[in-house]
């Protein structure tokens, strides 16, 4: 099981909109609109910020972002993983599945999620991010390191994410793909150009979706 982070394992777009506008405010820049944020959601952060705030100094943004990110994490406002999502992970683990994260986030953005005291500790086999991979989604080569590390074939894995870019990466790498629609940001028609093996309304629905896919795979 390979799992995306943002708006899949946890709902983050709305709070990231607030966080990034707080950074822009500290830099004396105008806030972005929610529409602009949504239209660039899923892009690597600095690439997105070039569109969200044209003319932004990337170095100044990065320095201020680190401070605001730390404050949001300490206040428990960012990356809150619902108890029912953790329970779903435990069911998948009990079924003998290995759980891995694959995200376009930077290593710094993942540090708190991978801390030894975090709720994910002991549940994850590995986590892949911009700090330990060479490519980012939607490039299918984003899965190269994961597949090499585990020795798994793409058809022995499944990727669950929330965006067409996630689907594009999984399709290109040969992994089955499950689209999590819980955030409400995307609709089924947004995935029309990509293969989706299952749609789920909430993250805990992943347990049943994986079981159904596995049963279909072994059906004579």
C-alpha positions in Angstrom: 0.0 0.0 0.0 1.5 3.3 -1.1 -0.3 6.3 0.2 -0.3 10.0 -0.7 -0.3 12.5 2.2 -2.1 15.7 1.3 -5.9 15.4 1.1 -5.6 11.6 1.2 -4.1 10.5 4.6 -5.0 13.9 6.0 -7.0 16.9 4.8 -4.6 19.8 4.3 -5.6 22.1 1.5 -7.7 24.5 3.6 -5.2 24.8 6.4 -2.3 25.2 3.8 -4.2 28.1 2.2 -4.3 29.8 5.6 -0.7 29.0 6.4 0.7 30.3 3.1 -1.4 33.5 3.3 0.1 34.0 6.8 3.6 33.7 5.2 2.6 36.2 2.5 1.3 38.6 5.2 4.6 38.4 7.1 6.4 39.3 3.8 4.1 42.3 3.3 2.5 40.7 0.2 -1.2 40.6 -0.8 -3.1 37.4 0.1 -3.9 34.9 -2.6 -7.5 33.9 -3.4 -8.8 30.5 -2.6 -9.5 30.0 -6.3 -5.9 30.5 -7.1 -4.8 28.2 -4.4 -7.1 25.4 -5.5 -6.1 25.8 -9.2 -2.4 25.2 -8.2 -3.0 22.6 -5.5 -0.9 19.6 -6.0 2.1 21.4 -7.5 5.5 21.5 -5.7 5.1 24.4 -3.3 7.6 26.9 -4.7 6.4 26.2 -8.3 2.8 26.9 -7.0 3.8 30.0 -5.1 5.2 31.6 -8.3 1.7 31.5 -9.6 0.0 32.3 -6.3 2.1 35.4 -5.7 3.9 36.5 -8.9 7.3 38.2 -8.2 7.7 36.4 -4.8 11.3 36.0 -3.6 11.6 32.2 -3.2 14.4 32.5 -0.6 12.4 34.9 1.6 9.2 32.8 1.3 11.1 29.6 2.3 12.6 31.3 5.4 9.3 32.6 6.5 7.5 29.4 5.6 9.7 27.4 7.9 8.8 29.5 10.9 5.0 29.5 10.2 5.1 25.7 9.4 6.7 25.1 12.8 4.1 27.2 14.5 1.2 25.4 12.8 2.7 22.0 13.6 3.2 22.8 17.2 -0.3 24.2 17.5 -1.7 21.0 16.1 -3.3 22.8 13.1 -1.5 21.0 10.3 -1.4 17.3 9.2 -4.0 16.1 11.7 -4.7 12.5 10.9 -8.2 11.4 11.9 -8.5 8.5 14.4 -10.6 6.6 11.8 -7.8 6.9 9.3 -5.3 5.5 11.8 -7.7 2.7 12.5 -7.9 1.9 8.8 -4.1 1.8 8.6 -4.2 -0.7 11.5 -6.7 -2.9 9.7 -4.5 -2.9 6.6 -1.5 -3.8 8.7 -3.4 -6.6 10.4 -4.1 -8.0 6.9 -0.3 -8.2 6.4 0.0 -5.2 4.1 3.1 -3.0 4.1 2.3 0.7 4.3 4.4 3.4 2.6 4.0 7.1 1.9 4.9 8.7 -1.4 4.5 12.5 -1.6 6.0 15.4 -3.4 6.6 17.2 -0.1 10.1 18.2 0.9 12.0 16.4 3.6 11.5 19.4 5.9 7.7 19.2 5.3 7.7 15.5 6.3 10.0 15.7 9.3 7.2 16.0 11.9 5.2 13.2 10.4 8.2 10.9 10.5 9.3 11.7 14.1 9.6 8.7 16.4 6.9 10.0 18.7 4.3 10.5 15.8 1.3 8.3 15.5 2.6 7.0 12.2 5.7 5.6 13.9 5.6 1.8 13.8 2.9 1.8 11.1 5.0 2.7 8.1 7.6 0.6 6.3 9.0 3.7 4.5 8.3 7.2 3.3 9.4 8.6 0.0 9.5 12.4 -0.6 11.5 15.0 -2.4 14.4 14.5 -0.1 15.0 10.8 -1.0 13.7 10.5 -4.5 14.9 12.0 -7.8 11.5 12.6 -9.4 8.2 14.1 -8.3 4.7 13.2 -9.4 3.2 13.3 -12.0 6.4 11.8 -13.3 6.0 8.0 -13.0 9.7 7.8 -12.1 8.6 9.0 -8.6 8.1 5.4 -7.8 11.5 4.2 -9.0 13.3 4.3 -5.6 10.3 2.7 -3.8 10.2 -0.2 -6.3 13.9 -0.7 -6.2 14.1 -0.6 -2.4 11.2 -3.1 -1.9 11.9 -5.4 -4.9 8.1 -5.3 -5.6 6.6 -5.3 -9.1 4.3 -2.3 -9.8 1.3 -4.7 -10.0 2.0 -5.9 -6.5 1.4 -2.4 -5.1 -1.5 0.0 -5.2 -1.3 3.8 -4.9 -4.0 5.9 -3.3 -4.1 9.6 -3.9 -6.4 12.5 -4.5 -5.3 14.2 -7.8 -5.1 13.5 -11.5 -1.3 14.0 -11.1 -1.3 11.1 -8.6 -3.2 9.0 -11.2 -0.9 9.9 -14.0 2.2 8.9 -12.0 0.6 5.6 -10.9 -0.6 4.8 -14.4 2.8 5.5 -15.9 4.6 3.4 -13.4 2.1 0.5 -13.8 0.5 0.7 -10.3 -3.2 0.3 -9.7 -4.7 3.6 -8.5 -7.4 4.4 -6.0 -8.8 8.0 -6.0 -9.7 9.4 -2.6 -12.5 12.0 -3.0 -12.9 13.0 0.6 -11.5 16.6 0.2 -14.3 17.4 -2.3 -11.7 19.4 -4.3 -11.9 17.0 -7.3 -14.7 15.2 -9.0 -14.7 11.9 -10.9 -14.7 13.6 -14.2 -11.3 15.3 -13.3 -9.8 11.8 -13.7 -11.3 11.1 -17.1 -7.9 11.0 -18.8 -6.5 8.5 -16.4 -7.2 4.9 -15.2 -8.8 4.8 -11.8 -9.3 1.3 -10.4 -11.6 2.5 -7.6 -13.0 5.7 -6.2 -13.5 6.0 -2.4 -15.5 8.7 -0.6 -13.4 8.6 2.6 -10.0 7.3 3.6 -11.4 4.4 5.7 -13.2 3.1 2.6 -9.7 2.1 1.4 -9.9 -1.1 3.3 -12.9 -2.4 1.4 -11.6 -1.0 -1.9 -8.3 -2.9 -1.6 -10.1 -6.1 -0.7 -12.3 -5.8 -3.8 -9.4 -5.1 -6.1 -7.5 -8.1 -4.7 -10.5 -10.3 -5.1 -11.0 -9.2 -8.7 -7.3 -9.9 -9.4 -7.6 -13.5 -8.2 -11.0 -14.1 -9.7 -10.9 -17.0 -12.3 
